[in-house]
């Protein structure tokens, strides 16, 4: 439990005060988890509307219903980005999570030779509401979740995304990810896979 507390303190102290009124926090309360769930549901709706992608093959609704689930401490983390007014009011505008990568997260045939001896986590559900994407929240969330993964002792981080999401892919490349083979069997059209050694 202490390790989890230390992680939360470290993430808060390193990233709470960011560019302007943008802040990133760990999800510690039921209200935080509800906010993450709402952001994730909006992400799922956006993927469906914009790209005709249905996340049901990932048991998406079950994931939402069981939150924090695999994202719970001590092996996972949920982060929320907010805009904070001078009066202290907070508006949540995006989120990201990480979980340990385990065989239960494999959806189909994989092309990567996964070395299960390497402690690996998966970044999930990085999303910022479109109206707020110019605030740098996506980058800050990604940087913060990478640092959290290091603090949790992970040696490798993986993620999947769509090739059509050019801005996201450029961000991952700039952060030090490199493209890799399929690690989870995701068969959505034009899906691409990224990994980073931590």
C-alpha positions in Angstrom: 0.0 0.0 0.0 2.9 2.4 0.8 4.3 1.9 -2.7 1.0 2.9 -4.2 0.9 6.0 -2.0 4.4 6.9 -3.0 3.5 6.6 -6.6 0.5 8.9 -6.2 2.6 11.4 -4.4 5.3 11.3 -7.0 2.9 11.7 -9.9 1.1 14.5 -8.2 4.2 16.4 -7.2 5.9 16.0 -10.6 2.9 16.8 -12.8 0.2 18.5 -10.9 1.4 22.0 -11.9 1.8 22.0 -15.6 1.4 24.3 -18.5 -1.0 27.1 -17.6 -4.1 25.7 -16.0 -3.6 22.1 -17.1 -3.2 19.5 -14.4 -2.9 15.7 -14.3 -3.9 13.7 -11.3 -4.2 10.0 -10.3 -7.8 8.7 -9.9 -8.1 8.2 -6.2 -11.8 8.6 -5.5 -15.0 7.0 -6.7 -15.8 10.4 -8.4 -12.4 10.2 -10.2 -13.2 6.6 -11.4 -16.6 7.8 -12.6 -15.0 10.6 -14.5 -12.6 8.2 -16.1 -15.5 6.0 -17.1 -17.4 8.8 -18.7 -14.3 10.0 -20.6 -13.7 6.4 -21.8 -17.3 6.0 -22.9 -17.0 9.2 -24.9 -13.8 7.9 -26.4 -15.6 4.7 -27.4 -18.5 6.7 -29.0 -16.0 8.9 -30.8 -14.2 5.9 -32.3 -17.5 4.4 -33.4 -18.7 7.6 -35.0 -15.5 8.8 -36.6 -13.9 5.4 -37.6 -16.7 2.8 -37.3 -14.6 1.0 -34.7 -16.5 -1.1 -32.1 -14.6 -1.9 -29.0 -16.8 -4.8 -27.9 -14.1 -7.3 -28.9 -12.1 -5.9 -26.1 -15.0 -6.5 -23.6 -15.1 -2.7 -23.4 -18.5 -2.4 -21.5 -17.3 -5.1 -19.0 -14.1 -3.1 -18.5 -16.2 0.0 -17.7 -18.6 -1.8 -15.4 -15.7 -3.3 -13.4 -13.6 -0.2 -13.0 -10.9 0.3 -11.7 -10.4 -3.4 -12.6 -7.0 -4.1 -14.2 -6.1 -0.5 -13.8 -6.2 -0.6 -10.0 -3.1 -0.2 -7.9 -0.6 -1.6 -7.2 0.0 -2.8 -10.8 -2.2 -0.2 -12.7 -3.0 3.5 -12.6 -5.6 5.8 -14.0 -4.7 9.4 -14.8 -7.1 12.3 -15.5 -6.2 15.6 -17.2 -8.1 18.7 -16.1 -8.3 22.4 -16.8 -8.3 24.3 -13.5 -9.7 27.8 -13.3 -8.2 30.6 -11.2 -11.2 30.0 -8.8 -10.1 26.4 -8.4 -13.0 24.8 -10.4 -11.9 21.8 -12.4 -13.1 20.4 -15.7 -11.9 17.0 -16.7 -10.9 16.9 -20.4 -9.0 13.6 -20.9 -7.6 10.5 -19.4 -5.3 7.5 -19.8 -4.7 4.3 -18.0 -2.2 1.5 -17.7 -2.5 -2.1 -16.8 -0.2 -5.1 -16.7 -0.2 -7.0 -20.0 -1.3 -10.6 -19.3 -2.4 -13.5 -21.6 -6.1 -12.5 -20.8 -5.5 -9.4 -22.9 -4.9 -11.3 -26.1 -7.8 -11.1 -28.5 -6.6 -13.3 -31.3 -3.5 -14.5 -33.2 -0.3 -12.5 -32.5 2.8 -12.0 -34.6 5.0 -10.8 -31.8 7.0 -13.2 -29.7 5.9 -11.9 -26.3 8.6 -12.5 -23.6 6.4 -12.9 -20.5 9.6 -12.6 -18.3 9.8 -8.9 -19.3 7.5 -7.0 -17.0 5.2 -5.3 -19.5 2.3 -2.9 -19.2 -0.2 -1.6 -21.7 -1.2 2.0 -22.1 -5.0 2.2 -22.7 -7.6 4.7 -23.6 -5.5 7.8 -24.1 -8.1 10.4 -25.1 -8.6 14.1 -24.8 -11.9 15.7 -25.8 -11.5 17.2 -29.3 -12.2 20.8 -28.2 -9.3 20.6 -25.8 -6.6 18.9 -27.8 -4.6 22.0 -28.3 -3.7 22.3 -24.6 -1.1 19.6 -24.6 -3.1 17.3 -22.4 -2.5 14.2 -24.5 1.3 14.7 -24.3 1.2 15.4 -20.6 -1.0 12.3 -19.9 1.3 10.1 -22.0 4.5 11.5 -20.3 2.9 11.0 -16.9 1.7 7.4 -17.5 5.2 6.5 -18.8 6.8 7.8 -15.7 4.2 6.0 -13.6 5.1 2.8 -15.4 8.7 3.2 -14.6 7.9 3.8 -10.9 5.9 0.6 -10.9 8.8 -1.3 -12.1 7.7 -2.1 -15.6 10.4 -2.8 -18.2 8.3 -2.3 -21.3 5.2 -0.5 -22.4 3.0 -1.4 -25.4 -0.1 0.1 -27.0 -2.2 -0.2 -30.1 -3.9 2.6 -32.0 -5.1 3.3 -35.5 -2.8 4.4 -38.3 -5.4 7.0 -39.2 -4.7 8.8 -35.9 -1.7 10.5 -37.3 -1.3 13.0 -34.4 -1.3 10.2 -31.9 1.2 8.2 -33.8 3.5 11.2 -34.2 3.3 11.8 -30.4 4.2 8.2 -29.6 7.2 8.4 -31.9 8.4 11.6 -30.4 8.1 10.1 -26.9 10.4 7.2 -27.9 8.0 4.4 -28.9 8.8 2.3 -31.9 6.4 0.3 -34.0 6.3 -3.4 -33.3 4.4 -6.6 -34.4 0.9 -7.4 -33.0 1.2 -8.3 -29.3 -2.5 -8.7 -28.6 -4.2 -10.0 -31.8 -6.2 -6.8 -32.4 -7.5 -7.2 -35.9 -9.2 -3.8 -36.5 -8.4 -2.4 -39.9 -5.2 -0.3 -40.0 -4.4 -1.0 -36.4 -0.7 -0.4 -35.5 1.3 -1.4 -32.5 4.0 0.5 -30.5 6.4 -0.4 -27.8 8.9 1.3 -25.5 11.6 -0.1 -23.3 11.4 1.7 -20.0 
